[in-house]
Amino acid sequence: MKPALDDILKGVPSQDGNGGKPLKPSKSSETRRSPGETQLDKITASAKRVLAEEAQARAEKTARLRAARKATERDGNS
């Protein structure tokens, strides 16, 4: 004789808070995201931030190299 469903589920606790009905899947991140900010907006903002940081680092490096070159030229000409 095969076990009945009630016999199989006897040891499984019932779900609380939803009347024993199956849980509904949670909303996806698409629906939770604010309508004004899309995934593309987030990626674009991140890319712009990275490019700005790289440009700032490049400008600082160029300024250091120019200062070092001027110092070397000044010391070499003296």
mmCIF file of the N, C-alpha and C atoms, coordinates in Angstrom:
data_MODEL
# 
_entry.id   MODEL 
# 
loop_
_atom_site.group_PDB 
_atom_site.id 
_atom_site.type_symbol 
_atom_site.label_atom_id 
_atom_site.label_alt_id 
_atom_site.label_comp_id 
_atom_site.label_asym_id 
_atom_site.label_entity_id 
_atom_site.label_seq_id 
_atom_site.pdbx_PDB_ins_code 
_atom_site.Cartn_x 
_atom_site.Cartn_y 
_atom_site.Cartn_z 
_atom_site.occupancy 
_atom_site.B_iso_or_equiv 
_atom_site.pdbx_formal_charge 
_atom_site.auth_seq_id 
_atom_site.auth_comp_id 
_atom_site.auth_asym_id 
_atom_site.auth_atom_id 
_atom_site.pdbx_PDB_model_num 
ATOM 1   N N  . MET A 1 1  ? 0.827  -1.171 0.000   1.00 0.00 ? 1  MET A N  1 
ATOM 2   C CA . MET A 1 1  ? 0.000  0.000  0.000   1.00 0.00 ? 1  MET A CA 1 
ATOM 3   C C  . MET A 1 1  ? 0.884  1.251  0.000   1.00 0.00 ? 1  MET A C  1 
ATOM 4   N N  . LYS A 1 2  ? 0.552  2.200  -0.857  1.00 0.00 ? 2  LYS A N  1 
ATOM 5   C CA . LYS A 1 2  ? 1.321  3.439  -0.958  1.00 0.00 ? 2  LYS A CA 1 
ATOM 6   C C  . LYS A 1 2  ? 0.907  4.374  0.174   1.00 0.00 ? 2  LYS A C  1 
ATOM 7   N N  . PRO A 1 3  ? 1.875  5.164  0.673   1.00 0.00 ? 3  PRO A N  1 
ATOM 8   C CA . PRO A 1 3  ? 1.515  6.106  1.736   1.00 0.00 ? 3  PRO A CA 1 
ATOM 9   C C  . PRO A 1 3  ? 0.634  7.232  1.174   1.00 0.00 ? 3  PRO A C  1 
ATOM 10  N N  . ALA A 1 4  ? -0.276 7.672  1.976   1.00 0.00 ? 4  ALA A N  1 
ATOM 11  C CA . ALA A 1 4  ? -1.152 8.771  1.579   1.00 0.00 ? 4  ALA A CA 1 
ATOM 12  C C  . ALA A 1 4  ? -0.416 10.095 1.762   1.00 0.00 ? 4  ALA A C  1 
ATOM 13  N N  . LEU A 1 5  ? -0.861 11.111 1.068   1.00 0.00 ? 5  LEU A N  1 
ATOM 14  C CA . LEU A 1 5  ? -0.237 12.425 1.154   1.00 0.00 ? 5  LEU A CA 1 
ATOM 15  C C  . LEU A 1 5  ? -0.245 12.953 2.582   1.00 0.00 ? 5  LEU A C  1 
ATOM 16  N N  . ASP A 1 6  ? -1.330 12.725 3.297   1.00 0.00 ? 6  ASP A N  1 
ATOM 17  C CA . ASP A 1 6  ? -1.409 13.178 4.694   1.00 0.00 ? 6  ASP A CA 1 
ATOM 18  C C  . ASP A 1 6  ? -0.347 12.507 5.548   1.00 0.00 ? 6  ASP A C  1 
ATOM 19  N N  . ASP A 1 7  ? -0.046 11.233 5.263   1.00 0.00 ? 7  ASP A N  1 
ATOM 20  C CA . ASP A 1 7  ? 0.987  10.516 6.019   1.00 0.00 ? 7  ASP A CA 1 
ATOM 21  C C  . ASP A 1 7  ? 2.366  11.108 5.725   1.00 0.00 ? 7  ASP A C  1 
ATOM 22  N N  . ILE A 1 8  ? 2.599  11.485 4.493   1.00 0.00 ? 8  ILE A N  1 
ATOM 23  C CA . ILE A 1 8  ? 3.901  12.042 4.102   1.00 0.00 ? 8  ILE A CA 1 
ATOM 24  C C  . ILE A 1 8  ? 4.092  13.424 4.726   1.00 0.00 ? 8  ILE A C  1 
ATOM 25  N N  . LEU A 1 9  ? 3.051  14.235 4.718   1.00 0.00 ? 9  LEU A N  1 
ATOM 26  C CA . LEU A 1 9  ? 3.153  15.608 5.193   1.00 0.00 ? 9  LEU A CA 1 
ATOM 27  C C  . LEU A 1 9  ? 2.939  15.748 6.692   1.00 0.00 ? 9  LEU A C  1 
ATOM 28  N N  . LYS A 1 10 ? 2.783  14.652 7.410   1.00 0.00 ? 10 LYS A N  1 
ATOM 29  C CA . LYS A 1 10 ? 2.502  14.691 8.837   1.00 0.00 ? 10 LYS A CA 1 
ATOM 30  C C  . LYS A 1 10 ? 3.634  15.392 9.602   1.00 0.00 ? 10 LYS A C  1 
ATOM 31  N N  . GLY A 1 11 ? 4.877  15.179 9.231   1.00 0.00 ? 11 GLY A N  1 
ATOM 32  C CA . GLY A 1 11 ? 6.010  15.766 9.946   1.00 0.00 ? 11 GLY A CA 1 
ATOM 33  C C  . GLY A 1 11 ? 6.392  17.161 9.467   1.00 0.00 ? 11 GLY A C  1 
ATOM 34  N N  . VAL A 1 12 ? 5.761  17.652 8.407   1.00 0.00 ? 12 VAL A N  1 
ATOM 35  C CA . VAL A 1 12 ? 6.093  18.966 7.855   1.00 0.00 ? 12 VAL A CA 1 
ATOM 36  C C  . VAL A 1 12 ? 5.241  20.017 8.550   1.00 0.00 ? 12 VAL A C  1 
ATOM 37  N N  . PRO A 1 13 ? 5.875  21.047 9.137   1.00 0.00 ? 13 PRO A N  1 
ATOM 38  C CA . PRO A 1 13 ? 5.080  22.083 9.811   1.00 0.00 ? 13 PRO A CA 1 
ATOM 39  C C  . PRO A 1 13 ? 4.293  22.911 8.793   1.00 0.00 ? 13 PRO A C  1 
ATOM 40  N N  . SER A 1 14 ? 3.146  23.385 9.224   1.00 0.00 ? 14 SER A N  1 
ATOM 41  C CA . SER A 1 14 ? 2.326  24.197 8.328   1.00 0.00 ? 14 SER A CA 1 
ATOM 42  C C  . SER A 1 14 ? 2.934  25.590 8.195   1.00 0.00 ? 14 SER A C  1 
ATOM 43  N N  . GLN A 1 15 ? 2.620  26.244 7.109   1.00 0.00 ? 15 GLN A N  1 
ATOM 44  C CA . GLN A 1 15 ? 3.122  27.594 6.874   1.00 0.00 ? 15 GLN A CA 1 
ATOM 45  C C  . GLN A 1 15 ? 2.298  28.575 7.691   1.00 0.00 ? 15 GLN A C  1 
ATOM 46  N N  . ASP A 1 16 ? 2.982  29.550 8.255   1.00 0.00 ? 16 ASP A N  1 
ATOM 47  C CA . ASP A 1 16 ? 2.298  30.551 9.073   1.00 0.00 ? 16 ASP A CA 1 
ATOM 48  C C  . ASP A 1 16 ? 2.083  31.823 8.268   1.00 0.00 ? 16 ASP A C  1 
ATOM 49  N N  . GLY A 1 17 ? 0.998  32.515 8.549   1.00 0.00 ? 17 GLY A N  1 
ATOM 50  C CA . GLY A 1 17 ? 0.782  33.836 7.993   1.00 0.00 ? 17 GLY A CA 1 
ATOM 51  C C  . GLY A 1 17 ? 0.121  33.874 6.641   1.00 0.00 ? 17 GLY A C  1 
ATOM 52  N N  . ASN A 1 18 ? -0.042 32.751 5.974   1.00 0.00 ? 18 ASN A N  1 
ATOM 53  C CA . ASN A 1 18 ? -0.685 32.796 4.672   1.00 0.00 ? 18 ASN A CA 1 
ATOM 54  C C  . ASN A 1 18 ? -1.808 31.766 4.568   1.00 0.00 ? 18 ASN A C  1 
ATOM 55  N N  . GLY A 1 19 ? -2.259 31.276 5.673   1.00 0.00 ? 19 GLY A N  1 
ATOM 56  C CA . GLY A 1 19 ? -3.377 30.339 5.674   1.00 0.00 ? 19 GLY A CA 1 
ATOM 57  C C  . GLY A 1 19 ? -3.046 28.990 5.081   1.00 0.00 ? 19 GLY A C  1 
ATOM 58  N N  . GLY A 1 20 ? -1.776 28.613 5.061   1.00 0.00 ? 20 GLY A N  1 
ATOM 59  C CA . GLY A 1 20 ? -1.382 27.327 4.517   1.00 0.00 ? 20 GLY A CA 1 
ATOM 60  C C  . GLY A 1 20 ? -1.312 27.291 3.004   1.00 0.00 ? 20 GLY A C  1 
ATOM 61  N N  . LYS A 1 21 ? -1.503 28.425 2.339   1.00 0.00 ? 21 LYS A N  1 
ATOM 62  C CA . LYS A 1 21 ? -1.420 28.484 0.883   1.00 0.00 ? 21 LYS A CA 1 
ATOM 63  C C  . LYS A 1 21 ? 0.048  28.605 0.469   1.00 0.00 ? 21 LYS A C  1 
ATOM 64  N N  . PRO A 1 22 ? 0.378  28.182 -0.720  1.00 0.00 ? 22 PRO A N  1 
ATOM 65  C CA . PRO A 1 22 ? 1.766  28.335 -1.171  1.00 0.00 ? 22 PRO A CA 1 
ATOM 66  C C  . PRO A 1 22 ? 2.172  29.808 -1.191  1.00 0.00 ? 22 PRO A C  1 
ATOM 67  N N  . LEU A 1 23 ? 3.430  30.056 -0.889  1.00 0.00 ? 23 LEU A N  1 
ATOM 68  C CA . LEU A 1 23 ? 3.940  31.428 -0.899  1.00 0.00 ? 23 LEU A CA 1 
ATOM 69  C C  . LEU A 1 23 ? 4.053  31.925 -2.333  1.00 0.00 ? 23 LEU A C  1 
ATOM 70  N N  . LYS A 1 24 ? 3.747  33.181 -2.519  1.00 0.00 ? 24 LYS A N  1 
ATOM 71  C CA . LYS A 1 24 ? 3.883  33.796 -3.833  1.00 0.00 ? 24 LYS A CA 1 
ATOM 72  C C  . LYS A 1 24 ? 5.327  34.238 -4.002  1.00 0.00 ? 24 LYS A C  1 
ATOM 73  N N  . PRO A 1 25 ? 5.845  34.171 -5.217  1.00 0.00 ? 25 PRO A N  1 
ATOM 74  C CA . PRO A 1 25 ? 7.219  34.632 -5.426  1.00 0.00 ? 25 PRO A CA 1 
ATOM 75  C C  . PRO A 1 25 ? 7.327  36.121 -5.135  1.00 0.00 ? 25 PRO A C  1 
ATOM 76  N N  . SER A 1 26 ? 8.491  36.512 -4.636  1.00 0.00 ? 26 SER A N  1 
ATOM 77  C CA . SER A 1 26 ? 8.697  37.930 -4.337  1.00 0.00 ? 26 SER A CA 1 
ATOM 78  C C  . SER A 1 26 ? 8.801  38.715 -5.640  1.00 0.00 ? 26 SER A C  1 
ATOM 79  N N  . LYS A 1 27 ? 8.556  40.004 -5.543  1.00 0.00 ? 27 LYS A N  1 
ATOM 80  C CA . LYS A 1 27 ? 8.628  40.855 -6.726  1.00 0.00 ? 27 LYS A CA 1 
ATOM 81  C C  . LYS A 1 27 ? 10.062 40.927 -7.202  1.00 0.00 ? 27 LYS A C  1 
ATOM 82  N N  . SER A 1 28 ? 10.241 40.991 -8.485  1.00 0.00 ? 28 SER A N  1 
ATOM 83  C CA . SER A 1 28 ? 11.580 41.071 -9.042  1.00 0.00 ? 28 SER A CA 1 
ATOM 84  C C  . SER A 1 28 ? 12.162 42.455 -8.799  1.00 0.00 ? 28 SER A C  1 
ATOM 85  N N  . SER A 1 29 ? 13.443 42.568 -9.003  1.00 0.00 ? 29 SER A N  1 
ATOM 86  C CA . SER A 1 29 ? 14.108 43.860 -8.811  1.00 0.00 ? 29 SER A CA 1 
ATOM 87  C C  . SER A 1 29 ? 13.614 44.883 -9.826  1.00 0.00 ? 29 SER A C  1 
ATOM 88  N N  . GLU A 1 30 ? 13.097 44.425 -10.950 1.00 0.00 ? 30 GLU A N  1 
ATOM 89  C CA . GLU A 1 30 ? 12.558 45.342 -11.959 1.00 0.00 ? 30 GLU A CA 1 
ATOM 90  C C  . GLU A 1 30 ? 11.413 46.172 -11.381 1.00 0.00 ? 30 GLU A C  1 
ATOM 91  N N  . THR A 1 31 ? 10.523 45.522 -10.631 1.00 0.00 ? 31 THR A N  1 
ATOM 92  C CA . THR A 1 31 ? 9.365  46.235 -10.121 1.00 0.00 ? 31 THR A CA 1 
ATOM 93  C C  . THR A 1 31 ? 9.692  47.034 -8.876  1.00 0.00 ? 31 THR A C  1 
ATOM 94  N N  . ARG A 1 32 ? 10.740 46.664 -8.155  1.00 0.00 ? 32 ARG A N  1 
ATOM 95  C CA . ARG A 1 32 ? 11.120 47.397 -6.951  1.00 0.00 ? 32 ARG A CA 1 
ATOM 96  C C  . ARG A 1 32 ? 11.914 48.658 -7.269  1.00 0.00 ? 32 ARG A C  1 
ATOM 97  N N  . ARG A 1 33 ? 12.547 48.704 -8.412  1.00 0.00 ? 33 ARG A N  1 
ATOM 98  C CA . ARG A 1 33 ? 13.374 49.843 -8.780  1.00 0.00 ? 33 ARG A CA 1 
ATOM 99  C C  . ARG A 1 33 ? 12.498 51.065 -9.013  1.00 0.00 ? 33 ARG A C  1 
ATOM 100 N N  . SER A 1 34 ? 13.001 52.208 -8.634  1.00 0.00 ? 34 SER A N  1 
ATOM 101 C CA . SER A 1 34 ? 12.233 53.433 -8.858  1.00 0.00 ? 34 SER A CA 1 
ATOM 102 C C  . SER A 1 34 ? 12.083 53.661 -10.365 1.00 0.00 ? 34 SER A C  1 
ATOM 103 N N  . PRO A 1 35 ? 10.969 54.199 -10.794 1.00 0.00 ? 35 PRO A N  1 
ATOM 104 C CA . PRO A 1 35 ? 10.740 54.352 -12.229 1.00 0.00 ? 35 PRO A CA 1 
ATOM 105 C C  . PRO A 1 35 ? 11.705 55.325 -12.897 1.00 0.00 ? 35 PRO A C  1 
ATOM 106 N N  . GLY A 1 36 ? 12.299 56.222 -12.135 1.00 0.00 ? 36 GLY A N  1 
ATOM 107 C CA . GLY A 1 36 ? 13.195 57.204 -12.723 1.00 0.00 ? 36 GLY A CA 1 
ATOM 108 C C  . GLY A 1 36 ? 14.604 56.690 -12.967 1.00 0.00 ? 36 GLY A C  1 
ATOM 109 N N  . GLU A 1 37 ? 14.985 55.586 -12.351 1.00 0.00 ? 37 GLU A N  1 
ATOM 110 C CA . GLU A 1 37 ? 16.349 55.099 -12.481 1.00 0.00 ? 37 GLU A CA 1 
ATOM 111 C C  . GLU A 1 37 ? 16.340 53.671 -13.016 1.00 0.00 ? 37 GLU A C  1 
ATOM 112 N N  . THR A 1 38 ? 16.799 53.500 -14.237 1.00 0.00 ? 38 THR A N  1 
ATOM 113 C CA . THR A 1 38 ? 16.837 52.183 -14.849 1.00 0.00 ? 38 THR A CA 1 
ATOM 114 C C  . THR A 1 38 ? 18.225 51.596 -14.668 1.00 0.00 ? 38 THR A C  1 
ATOM 115 N N  . GLN A 1 39 ? 18.366 50.349 -15.046 1.00 0.00 ? 39 GLN A N  1 
ATOM 116 C CA . GLN A 1 39 ? 19.669 49.689 -14.971 1.00 0.00 ? 39 GLN A CA 1 
ATOM 117 C C  . GLN A 1 39 ? 20.669 50.412 -15.865 1.00 0.00 ? 39 GLN A C  1 
ATOM 118 N N  . LEU A 1 40 ? 20.209 50.853 -17.033 1.00 0.00 ? 40 LEU A N  1 
ATOM 119 C CA . LEU A 1 40 ? 21.093 51.582 -17.943 1.00 0.00 ? 40 LEU A CA 1 
ATOM 120 C C  . LEU A 1 40 ? 21.567 52.890 -17.316 1.00 0.00 ? 40 LEU A C  1 
ATOM 121 N N  . ASP A 1 41 ? 20.697 53.581 -16.579 1.00 0.00 ? 41 ASP A N  1 
ATOM 122 C CA . ASP A 1 41 ? 21.086 54.814 -15.898 1.00 0.00 ? 41 ASP A CA 1 
ATOM 123 C C  . ASP A 1 41 ? 22.171 54.532 -14.856 1.00 0.00 ? 41 ASP A C  1 
ATOM 124 N N  . LYS A 1 42 ? 22.019 53.437 -14.131 1.00 0.00 ? 42 LYS A N  1 
ATOM 125 C CA . LYS A 1 42 ? 23.022 53.078 -13.121 1.00 0.00 ? 42 LYS A CA 1 
ATOM 126 C C  . LYS A 1 42 ? 24.365 52.777 -13.770 1.00 0.00 ? 42 LYS A C  1 
ATOM 127 N N  . ILE A 1 43 ? 24.336 52.029 -14.863 1.00 0.00 ? 43 ILE A N  1 
ATOM 128 C CA . ILE A 1 43 ? 25.572 51.674 -15.561 1.00 0.00 ? 43 ILE A CA 1 
ATOM 129 C C  . ILE A 1 43 ? 26.237 52.923 -16.131 1.00 0.00 ? 43 ILE A C  1 
ATOM 130 N N  . THR A 1 44 ? 25.450 53.809 -16.715 1.00 0.00 ? 44 THR A N  1 
ATOM 131 C CA . THR A 1 44 ? 25.982 55.037 -17.291 1.00 0.00 ? 44 THR A CA 1 
ATOM 132 C C  . THR A 1 44 ? 26.625 55.907 -16.219 1.00 0.00 ? 44 THR A C  1 
ATOM 133 N N  . ALA A 1 45 ? 25.960 56.048 -15.081 1.00 0.00 ? 45 ALA A N  1 
ATOM 134 C CA . ALA A 1 45 ? 26.512 56.856 -13.991 1.00 0.00 ? 45 ALA A CA 1 
ATOM 135 C C  . ALA A 1 45 ? 27.807 56.249 -13.472 1.00 0.00 ? 45 ALA A C  1 
ATOM 136 N N  . SER A 1 46 ? 27.839 54.941 -13.363 1.00 0.00 ? 46 SER A N  1 
ATOM 137 C CA . SER A 1 46 ? 29.048 54.270 -12.889 1.00 0.00 ? 46 SER A CA 1 
ATOM 138 C C  . SER A 1 46 ? 30.193 54.444 -13.878 1.00 0.00 ? 46 SER A C  1 
ATOM 139 N N  . ALA A 1 47 ? 29.905 54.301 -15.167 1.00 0.00 ? 47 ALA A N  1 
ATOM 140 C CA . ALA A 1 47 ? 30.939 54.465 -16.185 1.00 0.00 ? 47 ALA A CA 1 
ATOM 141 C C  . ALA A 1 47 ? 31.472 55.889 -16.205 1.00 0.00 ? 47 ALA A C  1 
ATOM 142 N N  . LYS A 1 48 ? 30.583 56.869 -16.069 1.00 0.00 ? 48 LYS A N  1 
ATOM 143 C CA . LYS A 1 48 ? 31.024 58.266 -16.041 1.00 0.00 ? 48 LYS A CA 1 
ATOM 144 C C  . LYS A 1 48 ? 31.907 58.544 -14.834 1.00 0.00 ? 48 LYS A C  1 
ATOM 145 N N  . ARG A 1 49 ? 31.548 57.935 -13.691 1.00 0.00 ? 49 ARG A N  1 
ATOM 146 C CA . ARG A 1 49 ? 32.348 58.121 -12.481 1.00 0.00 ? 49 ARG A CA 1 
ATOM 147 C C  . ARG A 1 49 ? 33.740 57.533 -12.660 1.00 0.00 ? 49 ARG A C  1 
ATOM 148 N N  . VAL A 1 50 ? 33.821 56.334 -13.243 1.00 0.00 ? 50 VAL A N  1 
ATOM 149 C CA . VAL A 1 50 ? 35.117 55.691 -13.466 1.00 0.00 ? 50 VAL A CA 1 
ATOM 150 C C  . VAL A 1 50 ? 35.959 56.516 -14.427 1.00 0.00 ? 50 VAL A C  1 
ATOM 151 N N  . LEU A 1 51 ? 35.353 56.993 -15.512 1.00 0.00 ? 51 LEU A N  1 
ATOM 152 C CA . LEU A 1 51 ? 36.097 57.805 -16.476 1.00 0.00 ? 51 LEU A CA 1 
ATOM 153 C C  . LEU A 1 51 ? 36.587 59.111 -15.858 1.00 0.00 ? 51 LEU A C  1 
ATOM 154 N N  . ALA A 1 52 ? 35.772 59.726 -15.013 1.00 0.00 ? 52 ALA A N  1 
ATOM 155 C CA . ALA A 1 52 ? 36.175 60.967 -14.357 1.00 0.00 ? 52 ALA A CA 1 
ATOM 156 C C  . ALA A 1 52 ? 37.335 60.715 -13.396 1.00 0.00 ? 52 ALA A C  1 
ATOM 157 N N  . GLU A 1 53 ? 37.276 59.606 -12.659 1.00 0.00 ? 53 GLU A N  1 
ATOM 158 C CA . GLU A 1 53 ? 38.373 59.274 -11.739 1.00 0.00 ? 53 GLU A CA 1 
ATOM 159 C C  . GLU A 1 53 ? 39.665 59.023 -12.509 1.00 0.00 ? 53 GLU A C  1 
ATOM 160 N N  . GLU A 1 54 ? 39.575 58.307 -13.640 1.00 0.00 ? 54 GLU A N  1 
ATOM 161 C CA . GLU A 1 54 ? 40.759 58.053 -14.462 1.00 0.00 ? 54 GLU A CA 1 
ATOM 162 C C  . GLU A 1 54 ? 41.321 59.347 -15.041 1.00 0.00 ? 54 GLU A C  1 
ATOM 163 N N  . ALA A 1 55 ? 40.467 60.248 -15.476 1.00 0.00 ? 55 ALA A N  1 
ATOM 164 C CA . ALA A 1 55 ? 40.919 61.529 -16.028 1.00 0.00 ? 55 ALA A CA 1 
ATOM 165 C C  . ALA A 1 55 ? 41.607 62.358 -14.950 1.00 0.00 ? 55 ALA A C  1 
ATOM 166 N N  . GLN A 1 56 ? 41.057 62.339 -13.738 1.00 0.00 ? 56 GLN A N  1 
ATOM 167 C CA . GLN A 1 56 ? 41.671 63.074 -12.630 1.00 0.00 ? 56 GLN A CA 1 
ATOM 168 C C  . GLN A 1 56 ? 43.055 62.502 -12.298 1.00 0.00 ? 56 GLN A C  1 
ATOM 169 N N  . ALA A 1 57 ? 43.159 61.179 -12.246 1.00 0.00 ? 57 ALA A N  1 
ATOM 170 C CA . ALA A 1 57 ? 44.449 60.542 -11.959 1.00 0.00 ? 57 ALA A CA 1 
ATOM 171 C C  . ALA A 1 57 ? 45.456 60.857 -13.061 1.00 0.00 ? 57 ALA A C  1 
ATOM 172 N N  . ARG A 1 58 ? 45.007 60.844 -14.316 1.00 0.00 ? 58 ARG A N  1 
ATOM 173 C CA . ARG A 1 58 ? 45.892 61.148 -15.442 1.00 0.00 ? 58 ARG A CA 1 
ATOM 174 C C  . ARG A 1 58 ? 46.368 62.595 -15.380 1.00 0.00 ? 58 ARG A C  1 
ATOM 175 N N  . ALA A 1 59 ? 45.484 63.530 -15.018 1.00 0.00 ? 59 ALA A N  1 
ATOM 176 C CA . ALA A 1 59 ? 45.858 64.943 -14.912 1.00 0.00 ? 59 ALA A CA 1 
ATOM 177 C C  . ALA A 1 59 ? 46.874 65.152 -13.793 1.00 0.00 ? 59 ALA A C  1 
ATOM 178 N N  . GLU A 1 60 ? 46.664 64.468 -12.668 1.00 0.00 ? 60 GLU A N  1 
ATOM 179 C CA . GLU A 1 60 ? 47.616 64.590 -11.556 1.00 0.00 ? 60 GLU A CA 1 
ATOM 180 C C  . GLU A 1 60 ? 48.988 64.029 -11.941 1.00 0.00 ? 60 GLU A C  1 
ATOM 181 N N  . LYS A 1 61 ? 48.993 62.896 -12.645 1.00 0.00 ? 61 LYS A N  1 
ATOM 182 C CA . LYS A 1 61 ? 50.255 62.291 -13.083 1.00 0.00 ? 61 LYS A CA 1 
ATOM 183 C C  . LYS A 1 61 ? 50.978 63.212 -14.063 1.00 0.00 ? 61 LYS A C  1 
ATOM 184 N N  . THR A 1 62 ? 50.237 63.810 -14.987 1.00 0.00 ? 62 THR A N  1 
ATOM 185 C CA . THR A 1 62 ? 50.832 64.731 -15.959 1.00 0.00 ? 62 THR A CA 1 
ATOM 186 C C  . THR A 1 62 ? 51.435 65.940 -15.249 1.00 0.00 ? 62 THR A C  1 
ATOM 187 N N  . ALA A 1 63 ? 50.740 66.464 -14.256 1.00 0.00 ? 63 ALA A N  1 
ATOM 188 C CA . ALA A 1 63 ? 51.254 67.615 -13.504 1.00 0.00 ? 63 ALA A CA 1 
ATOM 189 C C  . ALA A 1 63 ? 52.538 67.249 -12.766 1.00 0.00 ? 63 ALA A C  1 
ATOM 190 N N  . ARG A 1 64 ? 52.583 66.062 -12.170 1.00 0.00 ? 64 ARG A N  1 
ATOM 191 C CA . ARG A 1 64 ? 53.807 65.625 -11.472 1.00 0.00 ? 64 ARG A CA 1 
ATOM 192 C C  . ARG A 1 64 ? 54.966 65.473 -12.444 1.00 0.00 ? 64 ARG A C  1 
ATOM 193 N N  . LEU A 1 65 ? 54.700 64.887 -13.622 1.00 0.00 ? 65 LEU A N  1 
ATOM 194 C CA . LEU A 1 65 ? 55.765 64.689 -14.599 1.00 0.00 ? 65 LEU A CA 1 
ATOM 195 C C  . LEU A 1 65 ? 56.281 66.018 -15.143 1.00 0.00 ? 65 LEU A C  1 
ATOM 196 N N  . ARG A 1 66 ? 55.372 66.982 -15.368 1.00 0.00 ? 66 ARG A N  1 
ATOM 197 C CA . ARG A 1 66 ? 55.809 68.301 -15.844 1.00 0.00 ? 66 ARG A CA 1 
ATOM 198 C C  . ARG A 1 66 ? 56.675 68.993 -14.800 1.00 0.00 ? 66 ARG A C  1 
ATOM 199 N N  . ALA A 1 67 ? 56.258 68.902 -13.546 1.00 0.00 ? 67 ALA A N  1 
ATOM 200 C CA . ALA A 1 67 ? 57.040 69.529 -12.478 1.00 0.00 ? 67 ALA A CA 1 
ATOM 201 C C  . ALA A 1 67 ? 58.411 68.875 -12.370 1.00 0.00 ? 67 ALA A C  1 
ATOM 202 N N  . ALA A 1 68 ? 58.455 67.555 -12.493 1.00 0.00 ? 68 ALA A N  1 
ATOM 203 C CA . ALA A 1 68 ? 59.745 66.854 -12.421 1.00 0.00 ? 68 ALA A CA 1 
ATOM 204 C C  . ALA A 1 68 ? 60.626 67.232 -13.609 1.00 0.00 ? 68 ALA A C  1 
ATOM 205 N N  . ARG A 1 69 ? 60.031 67.358 -14.801 1.00 0.00 ? 69 ARG A N  1 
ATOM 206 C CA . ARG A 1 69 ? 60.808 67.736 -15.981 1.00 0.00 ? 69 ARG A CA 1 
ATOM 207 C C  . ARG A 1 69 ? 61.366 69.144 -15.832 1.00 0.00 ? 69 ARG A C  1 
ATOM 208 N N  . LYS A 1 70 ? 60.553 70.086 -15.327 1.00 0.00 ? 70 LYS A N  1 
ATOM 209 C CA . LYS A 1 70 ? 61.024 71.458 -15.131 1.00 0.00 ? 70 LYS A CA 1 
ATOM 210 C C  . LYS A 1 70 ? 62.144 71.490 -14.104 1.00 0.00 ? 70 LYS A C  1 
ATOM 211 N N  . ALA A 1 71 ? 62.004 70.715 -13.042 1.00 0.00 ? 71 ALA A N  1 
ATOM 212 C CA . ALA A 1 71 ? 63.057 70.671 -12.016 1.00 0.00 ? 71 ALA A CA 1 
ATOM 213 C C  . ALA A 1 71 ? 64.351 70.109 -12.595 1.00 0.00 ? 71 ALA A C  1 
ATOM 214 N N  . THR A 1 72 ? 64.239 69.078 -13.422 1.00 0.00 ? 72 THR A N  1 
ATOM 215 C CA . THR A 1 72 ? 65.419 68.471 -14.035 1.00 0.00 ? 72 THR A CA 1 
ATOM 216 C C  . THR A 1 72 ? 66.088 69.450 -14.995 1.00 0.00 ? 72 THR A C  1 
ATOM 217 N N  . GLU A 1 73 ? 65.268 70.157 -15.805 1.00 0.00 ? 73 GLU A N  1 
ATOM 218 C CA . GLU A 1 73 ? 65.817 71.133 -16.739 1.00 0.00 ? 73 GLU A CA 1 
ATOM 219 C C  . GLU A 1 73 ? 66.489 72.286 -16.009 1.00 0.00 ? 73 GLU A C  1 
ATOM 220 N N  . ARG A 1 74 ? 65.875 72.725 -14.904 1.00 0.00 ? 74 ARG A N  1 
ATOM 221 C CA . ARG A 1 74 ? 66.433 73.821 -14.112 1.00 0.00 ? 74 ARG A CA 1 
ATOM 222 C C  . ARG A 1 74 ? 67.770 73.403 -13.493 1.00 0.00 ? 74 ARG A C  1 
ATOM 223 N N  . ASP A 1 75 ? 67.827 72.174 -12.972 1.00 0.00 ? 75 ASP A N  1 
ATOM 224 C CA . ASP A 1 75 ? 69.066 71.695 -12.338 1.00 0.00 ? 75 ASP A CA 1 
ATOM 225 C C  . ASP A 1 75 ? 70.148 71.430 -13.387 1.00 0.00 ? 75 ASP A C  1 
ATOM 226 N N  . GLY A 1 76 ? 69.779 71.007 -14.564 1.00 0.00 ? 76 GLY A N  1 
ATOM 227 C CA . GLY A 1 76 ? 70.737 70.723 -15.629 1.00 0.00 ? 76 GLY A CA 1 
ATOM 228 C C  . GLY A 1 76 ? 71.322 71.974 -16.241 1.00 0.00 ? 76 GLY A C  1 
ATOM 229 N N  . ASN A 1 77 ? 70.572 73.064 -16.287 1.00 0.00 ? 77 ASN A N  1 
ATOM 230 C CA . ASN A 1 77 ? 71.029 74.315 -16.883 1.00 0.00 ? 77 ASN A CA 1 
ATOM 231 C C  . ASN A 1 77 ? 71.865 75.147 -15.925 1.00 0.00 ? 77 ASN A C  1 
ATOM 232 N N  . SER A 1 78 ? 71.798 74.886 -14.643 1.00 0.00 ? 78 SER A N  1 
ATOM 233 C CA . SER A 1 78 ? 72.508 75.703 -13.660 1.00 0.00 ? 78 SER A CA 1 
ATOM 234 C C  . SER A 1 78 ? 73.961 75.405 -13.580 1.00 0.00 ? 78 SER A C  1 
# 
